[in-house]
Amino acid sequence: MNHFTITKPSSSLWRVSFDNPPVNVFSSQTIIELRTLVDAAETDPDLTVILFESANPDYFCAHWDLTDDTSSLASEPPPVTGQQLLSDSSK
């Protein structure tokens, strides 16, 4: 993963650090990686807590990268809630 780093201090806890410099903007790659992360979390029977944090102390996530080429999202399955991919990263 490029935008997320997962550390596992214990079998029940994941720390996920979001890092997309300079201001942690969301992009197509972020959404794809977040879906992969959620898929992995759903299959881990020991996981009970995911702590999300920012690698940038000044920003957690700023906004969507308006210069992003979203064509990579075309092959992603549609969200089950019917929401846009940015607001629905579950499968």
PyMOL Python script that loads the backbone (N, CA, C, O; Angstrom):
from pymol import cmd

cmd.read_pdbstr("""\
ATOM      1  N   MET A   1       0.837  -1.186   0.000  1.00  0.00           N
ATOM      2  CA  MET A   1       0.000   0.000   0.000  1.00  0.00           C
ATOM      3  C   MET A   1       0.876   1.242   0.000  1.00  0.00           C
ATOM      4  O   MET A   1       1.891   1.311   0.693  1.00  0.00           O
ATOM      5  N   ASN A   2       0.464   2.206  -0.784  1.00  0.00           N
ATOM      6  CA  ASN A   2       1.223   3.451  -0.869  1.00  0.00           C
ATOM      7  C   ASN A   2       0.732   4.518   0.091  1.00  0.00           C
ATOM      8  O   ASN A   2       1.532   5.279   0.637  1.00  0.00           O
ATOM      9  N   HIS A   3      -0.580   4.582   0.303  1.00  0.00           N
ATOM     10  CA  HIS A   3      -1.135   5.656   1.130  1.00  0.00           C
ATOM     11  C   HIS A   3      -1.397   5.246   2.563  1.00  0.00           C
ATOM     12  O   HIS A   3      -1.599   6.104   3.422  1.00  0.00           O
ATOM     13  N   PHE A   4      -1.398   3.962   2.839  1.00  0.00           N
ATOM     14  CA  PHE A   4      -1.674   3.476   4.193  1.00  0.00           C
ATOM     15  C   PHE A   4      -0.564   2.539   4.649  1.00  0.00           C
ATOM     16  O   PHE A   4      -0.110   1.671   3.904  1.00  0.00           O
ATOM     17  N   THR A   5      -0.143   2.736   5.881  1.00  0.00           N
ATOM     18  CA  THR A   5       0.809   1.825   6.510  1.00  0.00           C
ATOM     19  C   THR A   5       0.113   1.201   7.701  1.00  0.00           C
ATOM     20  O   THR A   5      -0.420   1.898   8.565  1.00  0.00           O
ATOM     21  N   ILE A   6       0.126  -0.128   7.736  1.00  0.00           N
ATOM     22  CA  ILE A   6      -0.547  -0.847   8.820  1.00  0.00           C
ATOM     23  C   ILE A   6       0.500  -1.424   9.754  1.00  0.00           C
ATOM     24  O   ILE A   6       1.413  -2.127   9.320  1.00  0.00           O
ATOM     25  N   THR A   7       0.363  -1.125  11.031  1.00  0.00           N
ATOM     26  CA  THR A   7       1.167  -1.800  12.052  1.00  0.00           C
ATOM     27  C   THR A   7       0.186  -2.525  12.971  1.00  0.00           C
ATOM     28  O   THR A   7      -0.940  -2.076  13.186  1.00  0.00           O
ATOM     29  N   LYS A   8       0.638  -3.640  13.499  1.00  0.00           N
ATOM     30  CA  LYS A   8      -0.236  -4.469  14.335  1.00  0.00           C
ATOM     31  C   LYS A   8       0.411  -4.674  15.703  1.00  0.00           C
ATOM     32  O   LYS A   8       1.118  -5.658  15.917  1.00  0.00           O
ATOM     33  N   PRO A   9       0.166  -3.734  16.636  1.00  0.00           N
ATOM     34  CA  PRO A   9       0.742  -3.848  17.975  1.00  0.00           C
ATOM     35  C   PRO A   9       0.273  -5.096  18.723  1.00  0.00           C
ATOM     36  O   PRO A   9       0.978  -5.610  19.592  1.00  0.00           O
ATOM     37  N   SER A  10      -0.920  -5.578  18.379  1.00  0.00           N
ATOM     38  CA  SER A  10      -1.432  -6.812  18.967  1.00  0.00           C
ATOM     39  C   SER A  10      -2.336  -7.471  17.939  1.00  0.00           C
ATOM     40  O   SER A  10      -2.627  -6.883  16.898  1.00  0.00           O
ATOM     41  N   SER A  11      -2.775  -8.669  18.221  1.00  0.00           N
ATOM     42  CA  SER A  11      -3.628  -9.362  17.257  1.00  0.00           C
ATOM     43  C   SER A  11      -4.995  -8.701  17.117  1.00  0.00           C
ATOM     44  O   SER A  11      -5.675  -8.903  16.111  1.00  0.00           O
ATOM     45  N   SER A  12      -5.407  -7.916  18.106  1.00  0.00           N
ATOM     46  CA  SER A  12      -6.728  -7.290  18.055  1.00  0.00           C
ATOM     47  C   SER A  12      -6.696  -5.821  17.632  1.00  0.00           C
ATOM     48  O   SER A  12      -7.752  -5.209  17.470  1.00  0.00           O
ATOM     49  N   LEU A  13      -5.510  -5.245  17.450  1.00  0.00           N
ATOM     50  CA  LEU A  13      -5.384  -3.816  17.151  1.00  0.00           C
ATOM     51  C   LEU A  13      -4.522  -3.579  15.924  1.00  0.00           C
ATOM     52  O   LEU A  13      -3.404  -4.085  15.823  1.00  0.00           O
ATOM     53  N   TRP A  14      -5.056  -2.806  14.998  1.00  0.00           N
ATOM     54  CA  TRP A  14      -4.284  -2.302  13.869  1.00  0.00           C
ATOM     55  C   TRP A  14      -4.179  -0.791  13.994  1.00  0.00           C
ATOM     56  O   TRP A  14      -5.160  -0.119  14.311  1.00  0.00           O
ATOM     57  N   ARG A  15      -2.999  -0.264  13.746  1.00  0.00           N
ATOM     58  CA  ARG A  15      -2.797   1.177  13.611  1.00  0.00           C
ATOM     59  C   ARG A  15      -2.569   1.437  12.132  1.00  0.00           C
ATOM     60  O   ARG A  15      -1.649   0.882  11.531  1.00  0.00           O
ATOM     61  N   VAL A  16      -3.409   2.283  11.546  1.00  0.00           N
ATOM     62  CA  VAL A  16      -3.324   2.570  10.121  1.00  0.00           C
ATOM     63  C   VAL A  16      -2.976   4.040   9.960  1.00  0.00           C
ATOM     64  O   VAL A  16      -3.731   4.922  10.369  1.00  0.00           O
ATOM     65  N   SER A  17      -1.822   4.287   9.356  1.00  0.00           N
ATOM     66  CA  SER A  17      -1.362   5.655   9.150  1.00  0.00           C
ATOM     67  C   SER A  17      -1.584   6.059   7.698  1.00  0.00           C
ATOM     68  O   SER A  17      -1.125   5.386   6.774  1.00  0.00           O
ATOM     69  N   PHE A  18      -2.298   7.173   7.510  1.00  0.00           N
ATOM     70  CA  PHE A  18      -2.579   7.703   6.182  1.00  0.00           C
ATOM     71  C   PHE A  18      -1.481   8.685   5.818  1.00  0.00           C
ATOM     72  O   PHE A  18      -1.202   9.623   6.565  1.00  0.00           O
ATOM     73  N   ASP A  19      -0.856   8.467   4.662  1.00  0.00           N
ATOM     74  CA  ASP A  19       0.268   9.304   4.253  1.00  0.00           C
ATOM     75  C   ASP A  19       0.230   9.528   2.744  1.00  0.00           C
ATOM     76  O   ASP A  19       0.669   8.678   1.969  1.00  0.00           O
ATOM     77  N   ASN A  20      -0.292  10.666   2.343  1.00  0.00           N
ATOM     78  CA  ASN A  20      -0.304  11.059   0.933  1.00  0.00           C
ATOM     79  C   ASN A  20       0.099  12.527   0.862  1.00  0.00           C
ATOM     80  O   ASN A  20      -0.755  13.405   0.734  1.00  0.00           O
ATOM     81  N   PRO A  21       1.413  12.793   0.945  1.00  0.00           N
ATOM     82  CA  PRO A  21       1.909  14.163   0.998  1.00  0.00           C
ATOM     83  C   PRO A  21       1.507  14.979  -0.222  1.00  0.00           C
ATOM     84  O   PRO A  21       1.281  14.417  -1.294  1.00  0.00           O
ATOM     85  N   PRO A  22       1.415  16.283  -0.076  1.00  0.00           N
ATOM     86  CA  PRO A  22       1.821  17.034   1.106  1.00  0.00           C
ATOM     87  C   PRO A  22       0.709  17.235   2.133  1.00  0.00           C
ATOM     88  O   PRO A  22       1.002  17.502   3.298  1.00  0.00           O
ATOM     89  N   VAL A  23      -0.581  17.114   1.727  1.00  0.00           N
ATOM     90  CA  VAL A  23      -1.651  17.418   2.681  1.00  0.00           C
ATOM     91  C   VAL A  23      -2.687  16.298   2.802  1.00  0.00           C
ATOM     92  O   VAL A  23      -3.829  16.551   3.185  1.00  0.00           O
ATOM     93  N   ASN A  24      -2.299  15.079   2.481  1.00  0.00           N
ATOM     94  CA  ASN A  24      -3.184  13.915   2.611  1.00  0.00           C
ATOM     95  C   ASN A  24      -4.496  14.059   1.836  1.00  0.00           C
ATOM     96  O   ASN A  24      -5.581  13.940   2.405  1.00  0.00           O
ATOM     97  N   VAL A  25      -4.382  14.313   0.547  1.00  0.00           N
ATOM     98  CA  VAL A  25      -5.578  14.340  -0.280  1.00  0.00           C
ATOM     99  C   VAL A  25      -5.988  12.911  -0.635  1.00  0.00           C
ATOM    100  O   VAL A  25      -5.141  12.028  -0.764  1.00  0.00           O
ATOM    101  N   PHE A  26      -7.286  12.694  -0.790  1.00  0.00           N
ATOM    102  CA  PHE A  26      -7.808  11.407  -1.233  1.00  0.00           C
ATOM    103  C   PHE A  26      -7.714  11.339  -2.745  1.00  0.00           C
ATOM    104  O   PHE A  26      -7.897  12.342  -3.435  1.00  0.00           O
ATOM    105  N   SER A  27      -7.427  10.148  -3.257  1.00  0.00           N
ATOM    106  CA  SER A  27      -7.364   9.922  -4.692  1.00  0.00           C
ATOM    107  C   SER A  27      -7.966   8.556  -4.997  1.00  0.00           C
ATOM    108  O   SER A  27      -8.375   7.832  -4.088  1.00  0.00           O
ATOM    109  N   SER A  28      -8.018   8.214  -6.257  1.00  0.00           N
ATOM    110  CA  SER A  28      -8.502   6.889  -6.645  1.00  0.00           C
ATOM    111  C   SER A  28      -7.688   5.797  -5.964  1.00  0.00           C
ATOM    112  O   SER A  28      -8.241   4.806  -5.486  1.00  0.00           O
ATOM    113  N   GLN A  29      -6.378   5.982  -5.924  1.00  0.00           N
ATOM    114  CA  GLN A  29      -5.507   4.997  -5.284  1.00  0.00           C
ATOM    115  C   GLN A  29      -5.850   4.849  -3.801  1.00  0.00           C
ATOM    116  O   GLN A  29      -5.819   3.741  -3.266  1.00  0.00           O
ATOM    117  N   THR A  30      -6.171   5.937  -3.147  1.00  0.00           N
ATOM    118  CA  THR A  30      -6.556   5.891  -1.736  1.00  0.00           C
ATOM    119  C   THR A  30      -7.807   5.035  -1.547  1.00  0.00           C
ATOM    120  O   THR A  30      -7.864   4.210  -0.635  1.00  0.00           O
ATOM    121  N   ILE A  31      -8.797   5.227  -2.397  1.00  0.00           N
ATOM    122  CA  ILE A  31     -10.045   4.474  -2.295  1.00  0.00           C
ATOM    123  C   ILE A  31      -9.798   2.985  -2.530  1.00  0.00           C
ATOM    124  O   ILE A  31     -10.322   2.143  -1.801  1.00  0.00           O
ATOM    125  N   ILE A  32      -9.012   2.669  -3.534  1.00  0.00           N
ATOM    126  CA  ILE A  32      -8.695   1.260  -3.825  1.00  0.00           C
ATOM    127  C   ILE A  32      -7.967   0.629  -2.647  1.00  0.00           C
ATOM    128  O   ILE A  32      -8.284  -0.492  -2.249  1.00  0.00           O
ATOM    129  N   GLU A  33      -7.002   1.337  -2.092  1.00  0.00           N
ATOM    130  CA  GLU A  33      -6.261   0.809  -0.941  1.00  0.00           C
ATOM    131  C   GLU A  33      -7.154   0.684   0.289  1.00  0.00           C
ATOM    132  O   GLU A  33      -7.021  -0.272   1.054  1.00  0.00           O
ATOM    133  N   LEU A  34      -8.051   1.628   0.486  1.00  0.00           N
ATOM    134  CA  LEU A  34      -8.945   1.564   1.631  1.00  0.00           C
ATOM    135  C   LEU A  34      -9.879   0.357   1.523  1.00  0.00           C
ATOM    136  O   LEU A  34     -10.156  -0.305   2.523  1.00  0.00           O
ATOM    137  N   ARG A  35     -10.359   0.075   0.331  1.00  0.00           N
ATOM    138  CA  ARG A  35     -11.184  -1.121   0.134  1.00  0.00           C
ATOM    139  C   ARG A  35     -10.388  -2.389   0.435  1.00  0.00           C
ATOM    140  O   ARG A  35     -10.915  -3.313   1.054  1.00  0.00           O
ATOM    141  N   THR A  36      -9.152  -2.443   0.013  1.00  0.00           N
ATOM    142  CA  THR A  36      -8.291  -3.601   0.295  1.00  0.00           C
ATOM    143  C   THR A  36      -8.092  -3.755   1.800  1.00  0.00           C
ATOM    144  O   THR A  36      -8.130  -4.865   2.330  1.00  0.00           O
ATOM    145  N   LEU A  37      -7.882  -2.640   2.474  1.00  0.00           N
ATOM    146  CA  LEU A  37      -7.714  -2.650   3.927  1.00  0.00           C
ATOM    147  C   LEU A  37      -8.976  -3.168   4.618  1.00  0.00           C
ATOM    148  O   LEU A  37      -8.890  -3.993   5.527  1.00  0.00           O
ATOM    149  N   VAL A  38     -10.138  -2.693   4.193  1.00  0.00           N
ATOM    150  CA  VAL A  38     -11.407  -3.130   4.786  1.00  0.00           C
ATOM    151  C   VAL A  38     -11.623  -4.624   4.527  1.00  0.00           C
ATOM    152  O   VAL A  38     -12.067  -5.346   5.419  1.00  0.00           O
ATOM    153  N   ASP A  39     -11.316  -5.083   3.333  1.00  0.00           N
ATOM    154  CA  ASP A  39     -11.434  -6.516   3.031  1.00  0.00           C
ATOM    155  C   ASP A  39     -10.567  -7.343   3.971  1.00  0.00           C
ATOM    156  O   ASP A  39     -11.015  -8.362   4.497  1.00  0.00           O
ATOM    157  N   ALA A  40      -9.328  -6.908   4.183  1.00  0.00           N
ATOM    158  CA  ALA A  40      -8.423  -7.625   5.087  1.00  0.00           C
ATOM    159  C   ALA A  40      -8.944  -7.601   6.519  1.00  0.00           C
ATOM    160  O   ALA A  40      -8.861  -8.602   7.230  1.00  0.00           O
ATOM    161  N   ALA A  41      -9.474  -6.476   6.938  1.00  0.00           N
ATOM    162  CA  ALA A  41     -10.001  -6.352   8.297  1.00  0.00           C
ATOM    163  C   ALA A  41     -11.194  -7.275   8.507  1.00  0.00           C
ATOM    164  O   ALA A  41     -11.332  -7.892   9.563  1.00  0.00           O
ATOM    165  N   GLU A  42     -12.051  -7.365   7.502  1.00  0.00           N
ATOM    166  CA  GLU A  42     -13.239  -8.211   7.622  1.00  0.00           C
ATOM    167  C   GLU A  42     -12.913  -9.696   7.738  1.00  0.00           C
ATOM    168  O   GLU A  42     -13.709 -10.469   8.271  1.00  0.00           O
ATOM    169  N   THR A  43     -11.763 -10.089   7.248  1.00  0.00           N
ATOM    170  CA  THR A  43     -11.398 -11.510   7.301  1.00  0.00           C
ATOM    171  C   THR A  43     -10.492 -11.855   8.480  1.00  0.00           C
ATOM    172  O   THR A  43     -10.120 -13.016   8.651  1.00  0.00           O
ATOM    173  N   ASP A  44     -10.136 -10.870   9.288  1.00  0.00           N
ATOM    174  CA  ASP A  44      -9.277 -11.121  10.446  1.00  0.00           C
ATOM    175  C   ASP A  44     -10.145 -11.352  11.684  1.00  0.00           C
ATOM    176  O   ASP A  44     -10.727 -10.404  12.210  1.00  0.00           O
ATOM    177  N   PRO A  45     -10.240 -12.596  12.158  1.00  0.00           N
ATOM    178  CA  PRO A  45     -11.139 -12.893  13.273  1.00  0.00           C
ATOM    179  C   PRO A  45     -10.693 -12.295  14.610  1.00  0.00           C
ATOM    180  O   PRO A  45     -11.506 -12.164  15.525  1.00  0.00           O
ATOM    181  N   ASP A  46      -9.423 -11.933  14.737  1.00  0.00           N
ATOM    182  CA  ASP A  46      -8.916 -11.394  15.999  1.00  0.00           C
ATOM    183  C   ASP A  46      -9.024  -9.878  16.095  1.00  0.00           C
ATOM    184  O   ASP A  46      -8.967  -9.320  17.192  1.00  0.00           O
ATOM    185  N   LEU A  47      -9.176  -9.217  14.974  1.00  0.00           N
ATOM    186  CA  LEU A  47      -9.190  -7.753  14.940  1.00  0.00           C
ATOM    187  C   LEU A  47     -10.459  -7.199  15.572  1.00  0.00           C
ATOM    188  O   LEU A  47     -11.566  -7.609  15.222  1.00  0.00           O
ATOM    189  N   THR A  48     -10.294  -6.268  16.501  1.00  0.00           N
ATOM    190  CA  THR A  48     -11.449  -5.603  17.122  1.00  0.00           C
ATOM    191  C   THR A  48     -11.386  -4.081  16.995  1.00  0.00           C
ATOM    192  O   THR A  48     -12.418  -3.415  17.080  1.00  0.00           O
ATOM    193  N   VAL A  49     -10.183  -3.518  16.791  1.00  0.00           N
ATOM    194  CA  VAL A  49     -10.027  -2.069  16.732  1.00  0.00           C
ATOM    195  C   VAL A  49      -9.058  -1.692  15.617  1.00  0.00           C
ATOM    196  O   VAL A  49      -7.989  -2.285  15.471  1.00  0.00           O
ATOM    197  N   ILE A  50      -9.458  -0.695  14.836  1.00  0.00           N
ATOM    198  CA  ILE A  50      -8.542  -0.081  13.869  1.00  0.00           C
ATOM    199  C   ILE A  50      -8.423   1.387  14.237  1.00  0.00           C
ATOM    200  O   ILE A  50      -9.422   2.107  14.254  1.00  0.00           O
ATOM    201  N   LEU A  51      -7.237   1.826  14.524  1.00  0.00           N
ATOM    202  CA  LEU A  51      -6.973   3.220  14.856  1.00  0.00           C
ATOM    203  C   LEU A  51      -6.383   3.898  13.623  1.00  0.00           C
ATOM    204  O   LEU A  51      -5.282   3.559  13.191  1.00  0.00           O
ATOM    205  N   PHE A  52      -7.108   4.844  13.067  1.00  0.00           N
ATOM    206  CA  PHE A  52      -6.610   5.599  11.920  1.00  0.00           C
ATOM    207  C   PHE A  52      -5.912   6.848  12.419  1.00  0.00           C
ATOM    208  O   PHE A  52      -6.410   7.545  13.303  1.00  0.00           O
ATOM    209  N   GLU A  53      -4.749   7.122  11.839  1.00  0.00           N
ATOM    210  CA  GLU A  53      -3.993   8.313  12.195  1.00  0.00           C
ATOM    211  C   GLU A  53      -3.340   8.873  10.941  1.00  0.00           C
ATOM    212  O   GLU A  53      -3.284   8.212   9.904  1.00  0.00           O
ATOM    213  N   SER A  54      -2.858  10.078  11.052  1.00  0.00           N
ATOM    214  CA  SER A  54      -2.221  10.741   9.925  1.00  0.00           C
ATOM    215  C   SER A  54      -0.712  10.761  10.114  1.00  0.00           C
ATOM    216  O   SER A  54      -0.217  10.975  11.220  1.00  0.00           O
ATOM    217  N   ALA A  55       0.008  10.537   9.029  1.00  0.00           N
ATOM    218  CA  ALA A  55       1.462  10.669   9.072  1.00  0.00           C
ATOM    219  C   ALA A  55       1.872  12.136   9.065  1.00  0.00           C
ATOM    220  O   ALA A  55       3.018  12.468   9.370  1.00  0.00           O
ATOM    221  N   ASN A  56       0.931  13.014   8.717  1.00  0.00           N
ATOM    222  CA  ASN A  56       1.169  14.447   8.686  1.00  0.00           C
ATOM    223  C   ASN A  56       0.507  15.072   9.909  1.00  0.00           C
ATOM    224  O   ASN A  56      -0.716  15.003  10.034  1.00  0.00           O
ATOM    225  N   PRO A  57       1.263  15.672  10.805  1.00  0.00           N
ATOM    226  CA  PRO A  57       0.671  16.224  12.032  1.00  0.00           C
ATOM    227  C   PRO A  57      -0.256  17.421  11.786  1.00  0.00           C
ATOM    228  O   PRO A  57      -1.021  17.797  12.674  1.00  0.00           O
ATOM    229  N   ASP A  58      -0.197  18.017  10.601  1.00  0.00           N
ATOM    230  CA  ASP A  58      -1.018  19.187  10.311  1.00  0.00           C
ATOM    231  C   ASP A  58      -2.320  18.874   9.576  1.00  0.00           C
ATOM    232  O   ASP A  58      -3.228  19.705   9.545  1.00  0.00           O
ATOM    233  N   TYR A  59      -2.418  17.683   8.985  1.00  0.00           N
ATOM    234  CA  TYR A  59      -3.610  17.329   8.206  1.00  0.00           C
ATOM    235  C   TYR A  59      -3.957  15.864   8.451  1.00  0.00           C
ATOM    236  O   TYR A  59      -3.076  15.005   8.486  1.00  0.00           O
ATOM    237  N   PHE A  60      -5.261  15.586   8.623  1.00  0.00           N
ATOM    238  CA  PHE A  60      -5.680  14.186   8.628  1.00  0.00           C
ATOM    239  C   PHE A  60      -5.978  13.797   7.186  1.00  0.00           C
ATOM    240  O   PHE A  60      -5.298  12.939   6.623  1.00  0.00           O
ATOM    241  N   CYS A  61      -6.970  14.409   6.593  1.00  0.00           N
ATOM    242  CA  CYS A  61      -7.182  14.315   5.144  1.00  0.00           C
ATOM    243  C   CYS A  61      -7.794  15.637   4.718  1.00  0.00           C
ATOM    244  O   CYS A  61      -8.716  16.149   5.353  1.00  0.00           O
ATOM    245  N   ALA A  62      -7.273  16.168   3.653  1.00  0.00           N
ATOM    246  CA  ALA A  62      -7.678  17.510   3.249  1.00  0.00           C
ATOM    247  C   ALA A  62      -8.933  17.498   2.378  1.00  0.00           C
ATOM    248  O   ALA A  62      -9.923  18.142   2.726  1.00  0.00           O
ATOM    249  N   HIS A  63      -8.914  16.787   1.268  1.00  0.00           N
ATOM    250  CA  HIS A  63     -10.019  16.783   0.307  1.00  0.00           C
ATOM    251  C   HIS A  63      -9.680  15.801  -0.800  1.00  0.00           C
ATOM    252  O   HIS A  63      -8.665  15.107  -0.734  1.00  0.00           O
ATOM    253  N   TRP A  64     -10.523  15.743  -1.807  1.00  0.00           N
ATOM    254  CA  TRP A  64     -10.279  14.894  -2.966  1.00  0.00           C
ATOM    255  C   TRP A  64      -9.284  15.607  -3.878  1.00  0.00           C
ATOM    256  O   TRP A  64      -9.355  16.823  -4.056  1.00  0.00           O
ATOM    257  N   ASP A  65      -8.358  14.843  -4.452  1.00  0.00           N
ATOM    258  CA  ASP A  65      -7.391  15.390  -5.395  1.00  0.00           C
ATOM    259  C   ASP A  65      -8.109  15.662  -6.720  1.00  0.00           C
ATOM    260  O   ASP A  65      -8.406  14.731  -7.468  1.00  0.00           O
ATOM    261  N   LEU A  66      -8.381  16.908  -7.004  1.00  0.00           N
ATOM    262  CA  LEU A  66      -9.137  17.274  -8.198  1.00  0.00           C
ATOM    263  C   LEU A  66      -8.374  17.017  -9.490  1.00  0.00           C
ATOM    264  O   LEU A  66      -8.967  17.043 -10.568  1.00  0.00           O
ATOM    265  N   THR A  67      -7.081  16.772  -9.401  1.00  0.00           N
ATOM    266  CA  THR A  67      -6.289  16.458 -10.596  1.00  0.00           C
ATOM    267  C   THR A  67      -6.175  14.955 -10.823  1.00  0.00           C
ATOM    268  O   THR A  67      -5.530  14.524 -11.779  1.00  0.00           O
ATOM    269  N   ASP A  68      -6.782  14.164  -9.969  1.00  0.00           N
ATOM    270  CA  ASP A  68      -6.682  12.706 -10.036  1.00  0.00           C
ATOM    271  C   ASP A  68      -7.392  12.148 -11.267  1.00  0.00           C
ATOM    272  O   ASP A  68      -8.478  12.600 -11.631  1.00  0.00           O
ATOM    273  N   ASP A  69      -6.771  11.173 -11.894  1.00  0.00           N
ATOM    274  CA  ASP A  69      -7.392  10.428 -12.987  1.00  0.00           C
ATOM    275  C   ASP A  69      -8.195   9.298 -12.357  1.00  0.00           C
ATOM    276  O   ASP A  69      -7.619   8.334 -11.853  1.00  0.00           O
ATOM    277  N   THR A  70      -9.499   9.407 -12.382  1.00  0.00           N
ATOM    278  CA  THR A  70     -10.361   8.440 -11.700  1.00  0.00           C
ATOM    279  C   THR A  70     -10.668   7.204 -12.544  1.00  0.00           C
ATOM    280  O   THR A  70     -11.494   6.384 -12.143  1.00  0.00           O
ATOM    281  N   SER A  71     -10.035   7.052 -13.681  1.00  0.00           N
ATOM    282  CA  SER A  71     -10.333   5.917 -14.557  1.00  0.00           C
ATOM    283  C   SER A  71     -10.045   4.572 -13.889  1.00  0.00           C
ATOM    284  O   SER A  71     -10.657   3.568 -14.253  1.00  0.00           O
ATOM    285  N   SER A  72      -9.136   4.533 -12.930  1.00  0.00           N
ATOM    286  CA  SER A  72      -8.832   3.270 -12.247  1.00  0.00           C
ATOM    287  C   SER A  72     -10.002   2.790 -11.390  1.00  0.00           C
ATOM    288  O   SER A  72     -10.057   1.614 -11.030  1.00  0.00           O
ATOM    289  N   LEU A  73     -10.928   3.673 -11.060  1.00  0.00           N
ATOM    290  CA  LEU A  73     -12.092   3.283 -10.275  1.00  0.00           C
ATOM    291  C   LEU A  73     -13.162   2.584 -11.111  1.00  0.00           C
ATOM    292  O   LEU A  73     -14.072   1.965 -10.560  1.00  0.00           O
ATOM    293  N   ALA A  74     -13.058   2.679 -12.428  1.00  0.00           N
ATOM    294  CA  ALA A  74     -14.062   2.074 -13.302  1.00  0.00           C
ATOM    295  C   ALA A  74     -14.135   0.559 -13.132  1.00  0.00           C
ATOM    296  O   ALA A  74     -15.200  -0.030 -13.311  1.00  0.00           O
ATOM    297  N   SER A  75     -13.029  -0.069 -12.791  1.00  0.00           N
ATOM    298  CA  SER A  75     -13.011  -1.522 -12.630  1.00  0.00           C
ATOM    299  C   SER A  75     -13.359  -1.964 -11.207  1.00  0.00           C
ATOM    300  O   SER A  75     -13.427  -3.160 -10.925  1.00  0.00           O
ATOM    301  N   GLU A  76     -13.576  -1.004 -10.321  1.00  0.00           N
ATOM    302  CA  GLU A  76     -13.943  -1.330  -8.937  1.00  0.00           C
ATOM    303  C   GLU A  76     -15.409  -1.738  -8.871  1.00  0.00           C
ATOM    304  O   GLU A  76     -16.237  -1.190  -9.598  1.00  0.00           O
ATOM    305  N   PRO A  77     -15.738  -2.697  -8.002  1.00  0.00           N
ATOM    306  CA  PRO A  77     -17.153  -3.063  -7.872  1.00  0.00           C
ATOM    307  C   PRO A  77     -17.949  -1.897  -7.290  1.00  0.00           C
ATOM    308  O   PRO A  77     -17.408  -1.096  -6.528  1.00  0.00           O
ATOM    309  N   PRO A  78     -19.232  -1.798  -7.644  1.00  0.00           N
ATOM    310  CA  PRO A  78     -20.032  -0.696  -7.119  1.00  0.00           C
ATOM    311  C   PRO A  78     -20.252  -0.846  -5.618  1.00  0.00           C
ATOM    312  O   PRO A  78     -20.338  -1.967  -5.118  1.00  0.00           O
ATOM    313  N   PRO A  79     -20.342   0.252  -4.903  1.00  0.00           N
ATOM    314  CA  PRO A  79     -20.599   0.204  -3.465  1.00  0.00           C
ATOM    315  C   PRO A  79     -21.976  -0.394  -3.179  1.00  0.00           C
ATOM    316  O   PRO A  79     -22.923  -0.171  -3.934  1.00  0.00           O
ATOM    317  N   VAL A  80     -22.082  -1.138  -2.110  1.00  0.00           N
ATOM    318  CA  VAL A  80     -23.354  -1.783  -1.778  1.00  0.00           C
ATOM    319  C   VAL A  80     -24.393  -0.785  -1.281  1.00  0.00           C
ATOM    320  O   VAL A  80     -25.589  -1.066  -1.354  1.00  0.00           O
ATOM    321  N   THR A  81     -23.974   0.354  -0.784  1.00  0.00           N
ATOM    322  CA  THR A  81     -24.931   1.334  -0.253  1.00  0.00           C
ATOM    323  C   THR A  81     -25.479   2.252  -1.332  1.00  0.00           C
ATOM    324  O   THR A  81     -26.452   2.968  -1.094  1.00  0.00           O
ATOM    325  N   GLY A  82     -24.876   2.246  -2.507  1.00  0.00           N
ATOM    326  CA  GLY A  82     -25.302   3.150  -3.561  1.00  0.00           C
ATOM    327  C   GLY A  82     -24.684   4.524  -3.459  1.00  0.00           C
ATOM    328  O   GLY A  82     -24.954   5.388  -4.294  1.00  0.00           O
ATOM    329  N   GLN A  83     -23.861   4.743  -2.453  1.00  0.00           N
ATOM    330  CA  GLN A  83     -23.174   6.025  -2.283  1.00  0.00           C
ATOM    331  C   GLN A  83     -22.012   6.118  -3.265  1.00  0.00           C
ATOM    332  O   GLN A  83     -21.604   5.115  -3.850  1.00  0.00           O
ATOM    333  N   GLN A  84     -21.486   7.318  -3.441  1.00  0.00           N
ATOM    334  CA  GLN A  84     -20.296   7.503  -4.255  1.00  0.00           C
ATOM    335  C   GLN A  84     -19.118   6.769  -3.600  1.00  0.00           C
ATOM    336  O   GLN A  84     -19.113   6.565  -2.386  1.00  0.00           O
ATOM    337  N   LEU A  85     -18.126   6.373  -4.400  1.00  0.00           N
ATOM    338  CA  LEU A  85     -16.994   5.626  -3.859  1.00  0.00           C
ATOM    339  C   LEU A  85     -16.259   6.374  -2.751  1.00  0.00           C
ATOM    340  O   LEU A  85     -15.758   5.747  -1.818  1.00  0.00           O
ATOM    341  N   LEU A  86     -16.185   7.686  -2.834  1.00  0.00           N
ATOM    342  CA  LEU A  86     -15.487   8.438  -1.791  1.00  0.00           C
ATOM    343  C   LEU A  86     -16.144   8.290  -0.438  1.00  0.00           C
ATOM    344  O   LEU A  86     -15.455   8.220   0.580  1.00  0.00           O
ATOM    345  N   SER A  87     -17.479   8.239  -0.405  1.00  0.00           N
ATOM    346  CA  SER A  87     -18.164   8.140   0.876  1.00  0.00           C
ATOM    347  C   SER A  87     -18.492   6.711   1.278  1.00  0.00           C
ATOM    348  O   SER A  87     -18.953   6.475   2.395  1.00  0.00           O
ATOM    349  N   ASP A  88     -18.262   5.758   0.389  1.00  0.00           N
ATOM    350  CA  ASP A  88     -18.544   4.357   0.682  1.00  0.00           C
ATOM    351  C   ASP A  88     -17.352   3.521   0.274  1.00  0.00           C
ATOM    352  O   ASP A  88     -17.219   3.151  -0.893  1.00  0.00           O
ATOM    353  N   SER A  89     -16.487   3.222   1.222  1.00  0.00           N
ATOM    354  CA  SER A  89     -15.323   2.407   0.906  1.00  0.00           C
ATOM    355  C   SER A  89     -15.524   0.970   1.351  1.00  0.00           C
ATOM    356  O   SER A  89     -14.581   0.178   1.326  1.00  0.00           O
ATOM    357  N   SER A  90     -16.741   0.620   1.761  1.00  0.00           N
ATOM    358  CA  SER A  90     -17.009  -0.777   2.110  1.00  0.00           C
ATOM    359  C   SER A  90     -17.405  -1.531   0.856  1.00  0.00           C
ATOM    360  O   SER A  90     -17.746  -0.925  -0.160  1.00  0.00           O
ATOM    361  N   LYS A  91     -17.362  -2.825   0.926  1.00  0.00           N
ATOM    362  CA  LYS A  91     -17.787  -3.600  -0.245  1.00  0.00           C
ATOM    363  C   LYS A  91     -19.126  -4.208  -0.038  1.00  0.00           C
ATOM    364  O   LYS A  91     -19.637  -4.894  -0.924  1.00  0.00           O
TER     365      LYS A  91
END
""", "prot")
cmd.dss("prot")
cmd.show_as("cartoon", "prot")
cmd.util.cbc("prot")
cmd.orient("prot")
